[in-house]
Amino acid sequence: MPSTNFKDYYNILGVSRSSSADDIKKKFRKLALKYHPDRNPGNKKAEARFKEITEAYEILSDPEKRSKYDQFGKYWQQSGTTSASAKGVNFDGVDFSQYGNFEEFINELLGRISTPGSTKNTYGSRSYSYKTSDRQTNPFSDFGGFGSQSTSVDREAIINLTFSEAFHGVTKRLNLGTESVEVRIPPGAKPGTKIRVKGKGRYDSHSRKQGDLYLKVDLQSHFFFNFEGDNLTCEIPITPDEAVLGASIDVPTPDGMVQMKIPAGIRHGQSLRLRGKGWSLPKGGRGDQLVKVAIAIPQKITAQEREYYEKIRAHRTDNPRTHLQKAIL
């Protein structure tokens, strides 16, 4: 990214000349997310700032270019710099022979999906493509960064789903630069589930093969439901009298309320099983829902309730601490 005027790239990124490569990368990522044109629509200053910090990072993240920049100052380009896409050149330990150009490296660093020939969202002489959700809003909201899969041409991204989307299944729209594809997430996706999108990975210009994109499911936290292996779990509070006498209570399941019988004398922390009321299974049917019981002690009681509790205490015959006498050494 040549420039005829000298620029203080360290000052542009807000780092010192002694900063490590890792510190420079962290600073660039922070600034890139802040000033990215998609996050600042119509803001020409933000767009110019984004181009400026990208240029600075391209130079300072390459050990060879950084060394020449430090040594020759504004004349560093005349000292014979090496192309960023040349085979064998490394940026912070990354082998650039696996990338077609610097844009592909930026796309991977910022966690964006890129495809060959992308022309969407062009700033200056560079083109960028982004991962987007079915709502086509914040490109950084639904998907995470990429990592290597089984081969160099396969890509992996994280897709965030709500519990409702994962339970019922959902169709997500992905913007892959020059094309937009719909991906069907089947009912029953759980954290760690991988969805293969064939032919939407990285393009290898040497083998002329297109890899696959693997979407790894991550679920947003839910205030009530959780997972324990293949079972859906939850915790429900009951009153002391329900624990002692037993009761029939309403319990939420993913698709509605059901009645569950609380046996008399149930212990705090004991789990009950609702068969066939848990998570959707990929091959059809439902798993089980495990309901953990938590005995909730009332924090505020009326005068009459206090009177009844005092009567219970006066007439109580059970002592749950009798066995503790054996603990004495």
C-alpha positions as CSV (number, residue, x, y, z in Angstrom):
1,M,0.0,0.0,0.0
2,P,2.4,2.7,-1.2
3,S,2.2,6.3,0.0
4,T,4.1,9.3,-1.4
5,N,3.9,11.2,2.0
6,F,5.6,9.9,5.1
7,K,3.1,8.7,7.7
8,D,3.9,7.9,11.3
9,Y,2.3,4.4,11.4
10,Y,3.1,4.0,15.1
11,N,1.2,7.2,15.9
12,I,-1.7,6.2,13.6
13,L,-2.2,2.9,15.6
14,G,-1.5,4.6,18.9
15,V,1.4,2.3,19.8
16,S,5.1,2.8,20.7
17,R,8.1,1.8,18.6
18,S,8.9,-0.8,21.1
19,S,5.5,-2.4,21.0
20,S,5.4,-6.2,20.3
21,A,3.7,-7.7,17.3
22,D,0.9,-9.0,19.5
23,D,0.3,-5.6,21.0
24,I,0.1,-4.1,17.5
25,K,-2.3,-6.7,16.4
26,K,-4.6,-6.2,19.4
27,K,-4.6,-2.4,18.9
28,F,-5.3,-2.8,15.2
29,R,-8.2,-5.1,15.8
30,K,-9.7,-2.7,18.3
31,L,-9.4,0.2,16.0
32,A,-10.7,-1.7,13.0
33,L,-13.8,-2.7,14.8
34,K,-14.4,0.8,15.9
35,Y,-13.9,2.6,12.6
36,H,-15.1,0.0,10.2
37,P,-17.4,1.6,7.5
38,D,-20.2,-0.9,8.2
39,R,-20.3,0.4,11.8
40,N,-20.1,4.0,10.6
41,P,-22.4,4.2,7.5
42,G,-21.9,7.4,5.6
43,N,-19.2,8.6,7.9
44,K,-16.3,9.6,5.5
45,K,-13.9,10.4,8.4
46,A,-14.4,6.9,9.8
47,E,-13.9,5.4,6.4
48,A,-10.7,7.3,5.9
49,R,-9.5,6.4,9.4
50,F,-10.2,2.7,8.7
51,K,-8.1,2.8,5.5
52,E,-5.3,4.6,7.4
53,I,-5.1,2.1,10.2
54,T,-5.3,-0.8,7.8
55,E,-2.3,0.7,5.9
56,A,-0.4,1.1,9.1
57,Y,-1.0,-2.4,10.2
58,E,0.0,-3.9,6.9
59,I,3.4,-2.3,7.3
60,L,4.0,-2.8,11.1
61,S,2.7,-6.4,11.2
62,D,5.3,-7.4,8.6
63,P,8.7,-7.8,10.3
64,E,10.6,-7.0,7.1
65,K,8.6,-3.9,6.2
66,R,8.6,-2.7,9.8
67,S,12.4,-3.1,10.0
68,K,12.9,-1.1,6.8
69,Y,10.4,1.5,8.0
70,D,12.2,1.9,11.3
71,Q,15.6,2.1,9.5
72,F,14.9,4.3,6.5
73,G,11.9,6.4,7.6
74,K,10.1,8.0,4.7
75,Y,12.5,6.4,2.2
76,W,11.7,2.8,3.4
77,Q,9.7,2.0,0.2
78,Q,12.7,2.8,-2.0
79,S,14.8,0.2,0.0
80,G,13.1,-2.7,-1.9
81,T,10.1,-4.0,0.1
82,T,8.6,-7.4,-0.5
83,S,5.0,-7.9,-1.6
84,A,2.7,-8.9,1.2
85,S,1.3,-11.7,-0.9
86,A,4.8,-13.1,-1.8
87,K,5.3,-16.7,-0.9
88,G,7.1,-17.3,2.4
89,V,6.5,-13.8,3.9
90,N,5.1,-13.9,7.4
91,F,3.0,-11.4,9.3
92,D,3.3,-12.0,13.0
93,G,4.0,-15.7,12.4
94,V,1.3,-16.1,9.7
95,D,2.4,-17.7,6.4
96,F,1.1,-15.5,3.7
97,S,1.5,-18.2,1.1
98,Q,-1.9,-19.5,2.2
99,Y,-3.6,-16.3,1.3
100,G,-4.2,-14.9,-2.2
101,N,-3.7,-11.3,-1.0
102,F,-3.7,-9.0,2.1
103,E,-7.5,-8.7,2.0
104,E,-7.9,-12.4,2.7
105,F,-5.7,-12.0,5.8
106,I,-7.7,-9.0,7.0
107,N,-11.0,-10.9,6.5
108,E,-9.7,-13.8,8.6
109,L,-8.3,-11.6,11.3
110,L,-11.6,-9.7,11.7
111,G,-13.7,-12.9,11.3
112,R,-15.3,-12.1,8.0
113,I,-16.4,-14.5,5.2
114,S,-14.7,-13.9,1.9
115,T,-15.1,-15.6,-1.4
116,P,-13.0,-15.3,-4.7
117,G,-13.9,-12.3,-6.8
118,S,-15.7,-10.5,-4.0
119,T,-16.6,-6.9,-4.9
120,K,-19.1,-6.1,-2.1
121,N,-18.3,-3.0,0.1
122,T,-15.3,-1.6,-1.7
123,Y,-13.1,1.0,0.1
124,G,-10.3,2.5,-1.9
125,S,-8.6,-0.3,-3.9
126,R,-9.7,-3.1,-1.5
127,S,-12.8,-5.2,-1.4
128,Y,-14.4,-6.7,1.8
129,S,-17.1,-9.2,2.4
130,Y,-18.8,-9.8,5.8
131,K,-20.6,-12.5,7.6
132,T,-24.2,-11.3,8.3
133,S,-27.2,-12.6,10.1
134,D,-30.6,-13.3,8.6
135,R,-31.6,-9.8,9.8
136,Q,-28.8,-8.2,7.6
137,T,-27.8,-5.8,10.4
138,N,-24.6,-6.0,12.5
139,P,-22.0,-8.0,10.5
140,F,-20.2,-8.9,13.8
141,S,-23.2,-10.1,15.7
142,D,-24.1,-13.6,14.6
143,F,-20.8,-15.2,13.5
144,G,-17.4,-15.6,15.1
145,G,-13.9,-16.0,13.6
146,F,-12.5,-18.7,11.4
147,G,-10.1,-21.4,12.1
148,S,-8.5,-24.3,10.1
149,Q,-10.7,-27.3,9.6
150,S,-9.5,-30.6,8.1
151,T,-7.8,-28.9,5.1
152,S,-6.5,-25.4,4.4
153,V,-9.5,-24.7,2.1
154,D,-12.2,-25.5,4.7
155,R,-13.4,-22.7,7.0
156,E,-15.1,-22.8,10.3
157,A,-17.3,-20.0,11.8
158,I,-19.4,-19.7,14.9
159,I,-23.1,-19.0,14.5
160,N,-25.0,-17.8,17.5
161,L,-28.6,-19.0,18.0
162,T,-31.3,-18.4,20.5
163,F,-32.7,-21.5,22.4
164,S,-35.9,-21.0,20.4
165,E,-34.1,-21.0,17.0
166,A,-32.1,-24.1,17.9
167,F,-35.1,-26.0,19.3
168,H,-37.4,-25.3,16.4
169,G,-34.9,-24.9,13.6
170,V,-34.3,-21.8,11.6
171,T,-33.1,-20.5,8.2
172,K,-30.2,-18.1,8.3
173,R,-29.1,-15.9,5.4
174,L,-25.4,-15.5,4.9
175,N,-23.8,-12.8,2.8
176,L,-20.7,-14.3,1.2
177,G,-19.6,-11.3,-0.8
178,T,-20.8,-11.8,-4.4
179,E,-23.6,-14.2,-3.3
180,S,-26.2,-14.6,-0.6
181,V,-27.1,-18.1,0.6
182,E,-29.7,-19.5,2.9
183,V,-28.6,-22.1,5.4
184,R,-31.2,-24.3,7.2
185,I,-30.3,-25.1,10.8
186,P,-32.3,-28.2,11.6
187,P,-34.3,-28.6,14.9
188,G,-32.3,-29.8,17.8
189,A,-29.0,-28.0,17.2
190,K,-26.9,-27.9,20.4
191,P,-23.7,-26.1,21.4
192,G,-20.9,-27.6,19.3
193,T,-23.2,-28.9,16.6
194,K,-21.6,-28.3,13.1
195,I,-23.5,-27.5,10.0
196,R,-21.7,-28.1,6.7
197,V,-22.2,-25.6,3.9
198,K,-20.7,-27.3,0.9
199,G,-18.5,-25.3,-1.5
200,K,-18.5,-22.1,0.5
201,G,-15.1,-22.3,2.1
202,R,-11.7,-20.9,0.9
203,Y,-10.8,-21.1,-2.8
204,D,-7.4,-22.7,-3.5
205,S,-5.9,-21.2,-6.6
206,H,-3.3,-23.9,-6.9
207,S,-5.6,-26.9,-6.7
208,R,-8.6,-24.9,-8.1
209,K,-10.8,-26.4,-5.4
210,Q,-13.4,-24.7,-3.2
211,G,-13.5,-25.8,0.4
212,D,-16.5,-26.1,2.6
213,L,-17.8,-23.8,5.3
214,Y,-18.6,-25.3,8.7
215,L,-20.9,-23.4,11.0
216,K,-20.4,-24.3,14.7
217,V,-23.4,-23.7,16.8
218,D,-23.2,-21.6,20.0
219,L,-26.3,-20.9,22.0
220,Q,-27.2,-17.7,23.8
221,S,-27.7,-18.2,27.5
222,H,-31.2,-18.9,28.7
223,F,-32.5,-17.8,32.1
224,F,-34.2,-21.2,32.7
225,F,-33.0,-23.9,30.4
226,N,-29.5,-25.5,30.2
227,F,-27.8,-28.7,29.0
228,E,-26.4,-31.7,30.7
229,G,-25.2,-34.1,28.0
230,D,-28.1,-34.8,25.7
231,N,-30.7,-33.8,28.4
232,L,-32.3,-30.5,28.8
233,T,-32.0,-29.3,32.4
234,C,-33.7,-26.7,34.6
235,E,-34.1,-25.8,38.2
236,I,-37.5,-25.0,39.8
237,P,-38.2,-23.6,43.3
238,I,-40.7,-25.3,45.6
239,T,-42.0,-24.2,49.1
240,P,-41.2,-26.1,52.3
241,D,-44.7,-27.4,52.6
242,E,-44.7,-28.7,49.0
243,A,-41.4,-30.5,49.8
244,V,-42.9,-32.1,53.0
245,L,-46.4,-32.8,51.8
246,G,-45.9,-33.3,48.1
247,A,-47.7,-31.3,45.4
248,S,-48.5,-31.0,41.7
249,I,-46.9,-28.0,40.1
250,D,-46.6,-26.4,36.6
251,V,-43.2,-26.7,34.9
252,P,-42.1,-24.9,31.7
253,T,-40.9,-27.1,28.8
254,P,-39.6,-25.8,25.4
255,D,-43.1,-26.0,23.9
256,G,-45.4,-25.3,26.9
257,M,-46.3,-25.9,30.5
258,V,-46.8,-29.4,31.9
259,Q,-47.9,-30.6,35.4
260,M,-45.3,-32.4,37.4
261,K,-45.9,-34.4,40.6
262,I,-43.6,-33.5,43.5
263,P,-43.4,-36.6,45.8
264,A,-43.8,-36.0,49.6
265,G,-40.4,-35.7,51.4
266,I,-38.4,-34.7,48.3
267,R,-34.9,-33.5,49.1
268,H,-33.3,-30.2,48.1
269,G,-31.3,-30.7,44.9
270,Q,-33.1,-33.9,43.9
271,S,-33.9,-34.1,40.2
272,L,-37.1,-35.4,38.6
273,R,-37.3,-36.6,34.9
274,L,-39.9,-35.4,32.4
275,R,-39.6,-38.1,29.7
276,G,-40.0,-36.9,26.1
277,K,-40.3,-33.2,27.1
278,G,-36.7,-32.2,26.5
279,W,-34.7,-31.1,23.5
280,S,-35.5,-32.0,19.9
281,L,-33.5,-34.9,18.6
282,P,-31.9,-34.6,15.1
283,K,-33.5,-37.9,14.0
284,G,-36.9,-37.0,15.4
285,G,-38.6,-37.2,18.8
286,R,-37.6,-35.5,22.0
287,G,-35.1,-36.2,24.8
288,D,-35.8,-35.9,28.5
289,Q,-36.0,-32.8,30.6
290,L,-34.4,-33.0,34.1
291,V,-36.0,-30.8,36.7
292,K,-33.8,-30.0,39.7
293,V,-35.8,-29.1,42.8
294,A,-34.7,-26.2,45.0
295,I,-36.5,-25.7,48.3
296,A,-37.1,-21.9,48.6
297,I,-37.2,-20.6,52.1
298,P,-39.6,-17.6,52.4
299,Q,-37.9,-14.4,53.3
300,K,-41.0,-12.6,54.5
301,I,-43.8,-14.3,56.4
302,T,-47.0,-13.1,57.9
303,A,-47.8,-13.2,61.7
304,Q,-50.1,-16.2,61.1
305,E,-47.4,-18.1,59.1
306,R,-44.9,-17.5,61.9
307,E,-47.4,-18.9,64.4
308,Y,-47.8,-22.0,62.3
309,Y,-44.1,-22.5,61.9
310,E,-43.6,-22.1,65.6
311,K,-46.3,-24.8,66.2
312,I,-44.5,-27.1,63.8
313,R,-41.2,-26.5,65.6
314,A,-42.8,-27.2,68.9
315,H,-44.3,-30.5,67.7
316,R,-41.5,-31.6,65.4
317,T,-40.1,-35.1,66.2
318,D,-37.4,-35.4,63.5
319,N,-33.8,-34.2,64.1
320,P,-31.8,-34.2,60.8
321,R,-28.5,-33.7,62.7
322,T,-28.6,-36.7,65.1
323,H,-26.0,-38.6,63.0
324,L,-23.5,-35.8,63.5
325,Q,-22.6,-37.1,66.9
326,K,-20.5,-39.7,65.2
327,A,-18.3,-36.9,63.7
328,I,-16.7,-36.2,67.0
329,L,-13.0,-37.5,67.0
